[in-house]
Amino acid sequence: MNTTVLRANADFRRLWIGQAASKLGSRGSVVSVPLLVLSVTHSPALMATVALFESISELVVMLPAGVLADRFDRRRLMIVADLGCFLAVATLAVAAALGFASLPLILAVTVIDCAFGSLFAGSSAAALRRLVRADDLGAAIAVVQARNSAVYLIGPLLGGATFGIAPWLPFAFDALTFAVSAVLLLQIRTSLAVIEPPGPNLINEATAGLRFVLGKPFLRYVVIVAAAINSIFGGVIVAAIAVSDAERASSTTIGAIVTSAGVGAMLGSLAMPWLRRRFSSGQLVLGTLSAMVLLIPLMGVVEHPLAMGALIVGCSVLAPVMSAVILTELTAITPDELQGRVQSAMSFAALCATPVGPMIAGAALGAWGPLATFVALDAVLVGALVFSVSGLRNLRQLHAEAAAPGPADAAVSPAAAR
């Protein structure tokens, strides 16, 4: 992996380190929030409900966040988002320490945290092209993917371990990481202000990114597949946590199981150069879906936590490689004045079905048990695999689309946005 861009570009390095810190705390919440809900309610269904509201809050804010990222100074928006997350999570840490962590408070804090997280995500994705030269864009996205993989590896394990020490501790740590990120953002010197703000038609602005994404056959294809993967994998994690908790696994063990997704992502990041040289984008998509289709049903029959973790590793190995290919192309072909809206629209389209997986898991666990739950989740991915095979021909249009503008480009030009 080429890390020259990280060493040579101080402002990119500040953003990279700040996001590493905040994501580390947030990934710990993937374990600590469900465990806190279970400790308060003892209900897998309510745990899934909190996950549902988290996803909804992200989606509601995502498109407006893209508009804000293309209208206002992106650095200031990221700082505001970090401070909002800090206040919300710090409140939950104090409540948990004093024994006042109720379900309504947990729900409110997680919704606020996810909403501000969407604002940060849209602004940071839009800022990347301003901070990094075009020639370094691929390398920058590669080190971002590697960082995310490392965070996904460490964060859940840390969240589970600290929750085992004291339920308030992971939330206090999470709040601290947001403060660190805000301080580093204050030190960025590159201007992230919008040069040419969009016009006053907010509805047109909010949908401009979606028009860009949906106007590209390749991107349409990718977001449908990604939506299925994100939704079902979220349900798999919820089911794995609930099943492990029911089996009296420790919070550290549960954190280790969720961390397995980070292990797979890290292995995929390390193998990324080799995989991208030898396999096409279509093969990587099919490989990701096929691995999940084969491995998810086995999670309903394994008993040892290490076996559950190994299956999650297998499901997540190819995900960072597929993401890097898509993000590099998307960032390169998107005009700067549309970066925030297109990046947010891509995330919105890929995450719009995310609430479905956790809700399937929450309902099915109580009604049918673990095996039927994992089989039900897998059935959705079987449909996505069939769709992926039939739509694979669209992937061949990627480079042609990037080189030759089509009707979608005219639909989201600055003139049209105004």
C-alpha positions as CSV (number, residue, x, y, z in Angstrom):
1,M,0.0,0.0,0.0
2,N,1.3,3.5,-1.0
3,T,1.2,5.7,2.1
4,T,3.2,8.6,0.6
5,V,0.1,10.8,0.4
6,L,-0.5,10.3,4.1
7,R,3.0,11.2,5.1
8,A,3.4,14.2,2.7
9,N,0.0,15.8,3.0
10,A,-0.5,17.3,6.5
11,D,-4.1,18.4,6.1
12,F,-5.2,15.0,4.7
13,R,-3.2,13.4,7.6
14,R,-5.1,15.5,10.1
15,L,-8.5,14.5,8.7
16,W,-7.4,10.8,8.5
17,I,-6.2,10.7,12.1
18,G,-9.3,12.5,13.4
19,Q,-11.6,10.1,11.6
20,A,-9.6,7.2,12.8
21,A,-10.1,8.4,16.4
22,S,-13.8,9.1,16.0
23,K,-14.5,5.9,14.1
24,L,-12.7,3.9,16.7
25,G,-15.1,5.1,19.4
26,S,-18.1,4.8,17.1
27,R,-17.3,1.2,16.1
28,G,-17.1,0.3,19.8
29,S,-20.7,1.5,20.0
30,V,-21.7,-1.3,17.6
31,V,-21.2,-3.6,20.6
32,S,-21.8,-1.3,23.6
33,V,-25.1,0.1,22.5
34,P,-26.8,-3.2,21.9
35,L,-25.4,-4.6,25.2
36,L,-26.6,-1.5,27.1
37,V,-30.1,-2.0,25.5
38,L,-30.1,-5.6,26.5
39,S,-29.0,-4.9,30.0
40,V,-31.9,-2.4,30.4
41,T,-34.7,-4.2,28.5
42,H,-33.6,-7.8,28.1
43,S,-35.3,-7.8,24.7
44,P,-33.6,-8.6,21.4
45,A,-36.7,-7.0,19.6
46,L,-36.0,-3.7,21.4
47,M,-32.4,-4.0,20.6
48,A,-33.3,-4.3,16.9
49,T,-35.7,-1.4,17.2
50,V,-32.8,0.9,18.4
51,A,-30.8,-0.3,15.4
52,L,-33.7,0.5,13.2
53,F,-34.0,4.1,14.5
54,E,-30.3,4.5,14.1
55,S,-30.5,3.6,10.5
56,I,-33.6,5.8,9.9
57,S,-31.9,8.9,11.4
58,E,-28.9,8.4,9.2
59,L,-31.0,8.1,6.1
60,V,-33.2,11.1,6.9
61,V,-30.2,13.4,7.3
62,M,-28.0,12.0,4.5
63,L,-29.4,13.8,1.5
64,P,-29.8,17.2,3.3
65,A,-26.3,16.7,4.6
66,G,-25.0,16.5,1.1
67,V,-26.7,19.8,0.2
68,L,-25.1,21.4,3.3
69,A,-21.7,20.1,2.3
70,D,-22.0,21.7,-1.1
71,R,-23.4,25.0,0.3
72,F,-21.3,25.7,3.4
73,D,-17.7,25.4,4.6
74,R,-17.1,21.7,4.9
75,R,-14.5,22.0,7.7
76,R,-16.9,23.9,9.9
77,L,-19.7,21.4,9.2
78,M,-17.4,18.5,10.3
79,I,-16.5,20.4,13.5
80,V,-20.2,21.0,14.3
81,A,-20.9,17.4,13.7
82,D,-18.1,16.2,16.0
83,L,-19.3,18.6,18.8
84,G,-22.9,17.4,18.4
85,C,-21.8,13.8,18.7
86,F,-19.6,14.6,21.7
87,L,-22.4,16.2,23.6
88,A,-24.9,13.4,22.8
89,V,-22.5,10.5,23.7
90,A,-21.1,12.2,26.8
91,T,-24.7,12.6,28.1
92,L,-25.2,8.8,27.7
93,A,-21.9,8.1,29.5
94,V,-22.9,10.2,32.4
95,A,-26.3,8.6,32.6
96,A,-24.9,5.1,32.4
97,A,-22.4,6.0,35.2
98,L,-25.2,7.2,37.4
99,G,-27.5,4.3,36.6
100,F,-30.1,6.4,34.7
101,A,-29.6,4.9,31.2
102,S,-33.2,4.3,30.1
103,L,-34.3,3.1,26.7
104,P,-35.8,6.5,25.6
105,L,-32.4,8.2,26.5
106,I,-30.4,5.5,24.6
107,L,-32.7,5.9,21.6
108,A,-32.5,9.7,21.6
109,V,-28.7,9.7,22.0
110,T,-28.1,7.2,19.3
111,V,-30.5,9.0,16.9
112,I,-28.7,12.3,17.5
113,D,-25.3,10.6,17.2
114,C,-26.2,9.0,13.9
115,A,-27.7,12.1,12.4
116,F,-24.6,14.2,13.1
117,G,-22.5,11.2,11.8
118,S,-24.3,11.5,8.5
119,L,-23.5,15.2,8.4
120,F,-19.9,14.5,9.1
121,A,-19.7,11.7,6.5
122,G,-21.1,13.9,3.7
123,S,-18.8,16.8,4.4
124,S,-15.6,14.6,4.9
125,A,-16.3,12.7,1.6
126,A,-16.8,16.0,-0.2
127,A,-13.6,17.4,1.3
128,L,-11.3,14.6,0.1
129,R,-11.0,15.8,-3.5
130,R,-10.1,19.3,-2.2
131,L,-7.4,18.0,0.1
132,V,-5.8,15.5,-2.3
133,R,-4.5,15.9,-5.8
134,A,-6.2,14.0,-8.6
135,D,-3.1,11.8,-9.1
136,D,-3.1,10.8,-5.4
137,L,-6.8,10.1,-5.1
138,G,-6.6,6.3,-5.5
139,A,-3.8,6.1,-3.0
140,A,-5.7,8.3,-0.5
141,I,-8.9,6.2,-0.8
142,A,-6.7,3.0,-0.3
143,V,-5.3,4.3,3.0
144,V,-8.8,5.4,4.1
145,Q,-10.0,1.9,3.5
146,A,-7.1,0.4,5.3
147,R,-7.8,2.7,8.3
148,N,-11.4,1.8,8.3
149,S,-10.5,-1.9,8.3
150,A,-8.2,-1.5,11.2
151,V,-10.9,0.5,13.1
152,Y,-13.5,-2.2,12.4
153,L,-11.0,-4.7,13.8
154,I,-10.2,-2.9,17.0
155,G,-13.3,-0.9,17.7
156,P,-15.9,-3.6,18.6
157,L,-13.3,-5.5,20.6
158,L,-12.5,-2.4,22.6
159,G,-16.2,-1.5,23.0
160,G,-17.0,-5.0,24.4
161,A,-13.9,-5.0,26.7
162,T,-14.6,-1.6,28.1
163,F,-18.3,-2.3,28.6
164,G,-17.3,-5.4,30.6
165,I,-15.2,-3.1,32.9
166,A,-18.0,-0.5,33.3
167,P,-21.1,0.2,31.1
168,W,-20.3,3.9,30.9
169,L,-16.7,3.5,29.9
170,P,-17.1,2.9,26.1
171,F,-19.4,5.9,25.8
172,A,-16.9,8.2,27.7
173,F,-14.1,7.0,25.3
174,D,-16.3,7.6,22.3
175,A,-17.0,11.2,23.4
176,L,-13.3,11.8,23.9
177,T,-12.6,10.6,20.3
178,F,-15.0,13.2,18.9
179,A,-13.2,15.9,20.8
180,V,-9.9,14.8,19.4
181,S,-11.3,14.8,15.9
182,A,-12.7,18.4,16.3
183,V,-9.3,19.6,17.5
184,L,-7.5,18.2,14.5
185,L,-10.0,19.6,12.1
186,L,-9.4,23.1,13.6
187,Q,-5.8,22.7,12.4
188,I,-6.6,22.1,8.7
189,R,-5.3,24.9,6.6
190,T,-6.7,24.0,3.2
191,S,-9.8,26.0,2.4
192,L,-12.9,23.7,2.3
193,A,-15.3,26.5,1.6
194,V,-17.6,26.1,-1.3
195,I,-16.4,28.2,-4.3
196,E,-19.8,28.4,-6.1
197,P,-22.7,27.7,-3.8
198,P,-25.7,26.0,-5.4
199,G,-29.0,27.9,-6.0
200,P,-32.0,28.3,-3.8
201,N,-34.0,25.3,-5.0
202,L,-33.4,23.0,-2.1
203,I,-35.5,20.1,-3.4
204,N,-33.6,20.2,-6.7
205,E,-30.3,20.4,-4.9
206,A,-31.1,17.5,-2.6
207,T,-32.0,15.2,-5.5
208,A,-29.2,16.3,-7.8
209,G,-26.9,13.7,-6.3
210,L,-29.5,10.9,-6.6
211,R,-30.0,11.9,-10.3
212,F,-26.3,11.6,-10.9
213,V,-26.1,8.2,-9.3
214,L,-29.2,6.7,-10.8
215,G,-28.4,8.1,-14.2
216,K,-25.3,5.8,-14.4
217,P,-26.1,2.2,-15.1
218,F,-23.0,1.0,-13.2
219,L,-23.8,3.0,-10.1
220,R,-27.5,1.9,-10.2
221,Y,-26.4,-1.7,-10.3
222,V,-23.8,-1.2,-7.5
223,V,-26.1,0.5,-5.1
224,I,-28.8,-2.2,-5.4
225,V,-26.3,-4.9,-4.6
226,A,-24.7,-2.8,-1.8
227,A,-28.1,-2.1,-0.3
228,A,-28.7,-5.8,0.0
229,I,-25.3,-6.5,1.5
230,N,-25.4,-3.7,4.0
231,S,-28.9,-4.5,5.2
232,I,-28.4,-8.3,5.6
233,F,-24.9,-8.0,7.2
234,G,-26.4,-5.5,9.7
235,G,-29.0,-8.1,10.5
236,V,-26.3,-10.8,10.8
237,I,-24.4,-8.7,13.4
238,V,-27.6,-8.0,15.4
239,A,-28.4,-11.7,15.4
240,A,-24.9,-12.8,16.3
241,I,-24.9,-10.4,19.3
242,A,-28.3,-11.5,20.5
243,V,-27.5,-15.2,20.1
244,S,-24.2,-14.8,21.9
245,D,-25.8,-12.9,24.7
246,A,-28.5,-15.5,25.2
247,E,-25.7,-18.1,25.4
248,R,-24.1,-16.1,28.3
249,A,-21.1,-15.0,26.4
250,S,-19.1,-12.2,28.0
251,S,-19.1,-8.7,26.6
252,T,-15.5,-9.2,25.6
253,T,-16.4,-12.3,23.6
254,I,-19.3,-10.6,21.9
255,G,-16.9,-7.7,21.0
256,A,-14.5,-10.2,19.5
257,I,-17.3,-11.7,17.4
258,V,-18.2,-8.4,16.0
259,T,-14.5,-7.6,15.6
260,S,-14.3,-10.5,13.2
261,A,-15.8,-8.3,10.5
262,G,-12.8,-6.0,11.0
263,V,-10.5,-8.9,10.7
264,G,-12.0,-9.8,7.4
265,A,-11.9,-6.2,6.2
266,M,-8.2,-5.9,7.2
267,L,-7.3,-9.1,5.3
268,G,-9.2,-7.8,2.3
269,S,-7.3,-4.5,2.5
270,L,-4.0,-6.2,2.6
271,A,-4.9,-8.3,-0.3
272,M,-6.4,-5.4,-2.3
273,P,-3.5,-4.8,-4.8
274,W,-3.3,-8.5,-5.6
275,L,-7.1,-8.9,-5.9
276,R,-7.6,-5.8,-8.1
277,R,-4.9,-7.0,-10.5
278,R,-6.5,-10.4,-11.0
279,F,-10.2,-9.9,-10.7
280,S,-12.7,-7.5,-12.4
281,S,-15.2,-5.4,-10.5
282,G,-17.9,-7.8,-11.4
283,Q,-16.0,-10.8,-10.1
284,L,-15.4,-9.0,-6.8
285,V,-19.1,-8.2,-6.5
286,L,-20.1,-11.8,-7.2
287,G,-17.4,-13.1,-4.9
288,T,-18.6,-11.0,-2.0
289,L,-22.2,-12.1,-2.5
290,S,-21.3,-15.8,-3.0
291,A,-19.2,-15.9,0.1
292,M,-22.0,-14.5,2.2
293,V,-24.7,-16.7,0.7
294,L,-22.6,-19.8,1.5
295,L,-21.5,-18.8,5.0
296,I,-24.5,-17.1,6.7
297,P,-26.7,-20.2,7.1
298,L,-23.9,-21.9,8.9
299,M,-24.0,-19.2,11.7
300,G,-27.3,-20.8,12.8
301,V,-25.7,-24.1,13.7
302,V,-22.3,-23.3,15.1
303,E,-22.0,-23.1,18.8
304,H,-18.4,-21.8,19.5
305,P,-17.8,-18.1,19.4
306,L,-14.6,-18.6,17.4
307,A,-16.6,-20.5,14.7
308,M,-19.1,-17.6,14.5
309,G,-16.3,-15.2,14.2
310,A,-14.6,-17.2,11.4
311,L,-17.8,-17.2,9.4
312,I,-18.1,-13.4,9.8
313,V,-14.4,-13.1,8.6
314,G,-15.3,-15.0,5.4
315,C,-18.3,-12.8,4.8
316,S,-16.4,-9.5,5.0
317,V,-13.0,-10.2,3.2
318,L,-13.9,-8.8,-0.2
319,A,-16.0,-5.8,1.0
320,P,-13.2,-3.2,1.3
321,V,-11.8,-4.1,-2.1
322,M,-15.2,-3.6,-3.8
323,S,-15.7,-0.4,-1.9
324,A,-12.3,1.0,-2.9
325,V,-13.0,0.4,-6.6
326,I,-16.4,2.1,-6.4
327,L,-15.3,5.1,-4.3
328,T,-12.2,5.8,-6.5
329,E,-14.2,6.0,-9.6
330,L,-17.1,7.9,-8.1
331,T,-14.9,10.6,-6.5
332,A,-12.9,11.0,-9.8
333,I,-15.9,11.5,-12.1
334,T,-18.0,13.8,-9.8
335,P,-17.6,17.6,-10.2
336,D,-16.4,19.4,-7.0
337,E,-19.6,21.3,-6.7
338,L,-21.6,18.1,-6.6
339,Q,-19.2,16.1,-4.3
340,G,-21.3,16.4,-1.2
341,R,-24.6,15.6,-2.8
342,V,-23.3,12.7,-4.9
343,Q,-21.3,11.1,-2.0
344,S,-24.3,11.4,0.3
345,A,-26.7,10.1,-2.4
346,M,-24.5,7.1,-3.0
347,S,-24.5,6.4,0.7
348,F,-28.2,7.0,0.9
349,A,-29.0,4.6,-1.9
350,A,-26.6,1.9,-0.5
351,L,-28.0,2.2,3.0
352,C,-31.7,2.8,2.3
353,A,-32.5,-0.8,3.1
354,T,-30.3,-1.1,6.1
355,P,-33.2,-1.1,8.7
356,V,-34.6,-4.3,7.1
357,G,-31.9,-6.7,8.2
358,P,-31.9,-5.9,11.9
359,M,-35.7,-5.9,11.9
360,I,-35.8,-9.3,10.3
361,A,-33.3,-10.6,12.8
362,G,-35.1,-9.1,15.8
363,A,-38.5,-10.5,14.8
364,A,-37.2,-13.9,13.6
365,L,-35.1,-14.7,16.6
366,G,-38.1,-14.5,18.9
367,A,-40.4,-16.4,16.6
368,W,-38.2,-19.0,14.9
369,G,-34.9,-19.3,16.6
370,P,-31.3,-18.8,15.4
371,L,-31.1,-21.2,12.4
372,A,-34.3,-19.9,10.7
373,T,-33.2,-16.4,11.3
374,F,-29.9,-16.8,9.5
375,V,-31.7,-18.7,6.7
376,A,-34.2,-15.9,6.3
377,L,-31.4,-13.3,6.1
378,D,-29.6,-15.5,3.6
379,A,-32.7,-15.7,1.3
380,V,-32.5,-12.0,0.6
381,L,-28.8,-12.3,-0.5
382,V,-29.7,-15.2,-2.8
383,G,-32.1,-12.9,-4.6
384,A,-29.3,-10.3,-4.8
385,L,-26.9,-12.9,-6.2
386,V,-29.4,-13.8,-8.9
387,F,-29.9,-10.1,-9.7
388,S,-26.1,-9.6,-9.7
389,V,-25.5,-12.4,-12.3
390,S,-28.2,-11.0,-14.6
391,G,-27.0,-7.4,-14.3
392,L,-23.3,-8.1,-14.6
393,R,-23.1,-6.7,-18.1
394,N,-23.7,-3.2,-16.7
395,L,-20.3,-3.3,-15.0
396,R,-18.5,-3.2,-18.4
397,Q,-19.9,0.3,-19.0
398,L,-17.9,1.8,-16.2
399,H,-14.9,3.2,-18.0
400,A,-17.0,4.2,-21.0
401,E,-19.3,6.2,-18.8
402,A,-16.4,7.9,-17.1
403,A,-14.9,8.9,-20.4
404,A,-18.1,10.0,-22.2
405,P,-20.7,12.2,-20.4
406,G,-24.3,11.2,-20.9
407,P,-27.8,12.5,-20.2
408,A,-27.3,12.1,-16.5
409,D,-24.5,14.7,-16.5
410,A,-26.7,17.3,-18.1
411,A,-29.4,16.5,-15.6
412,V,-27.1,17.5,-12.7
413,S,-25.0,20.2,-14.2
414,P,-24.6,23.4,-12.2
415,A,-27.1,25.2,-14.4
416,A,-29.7,22.5,-13.8
417,A,-29.0,22.5,-10.1
418,R,-29.8,26.2,-10.1
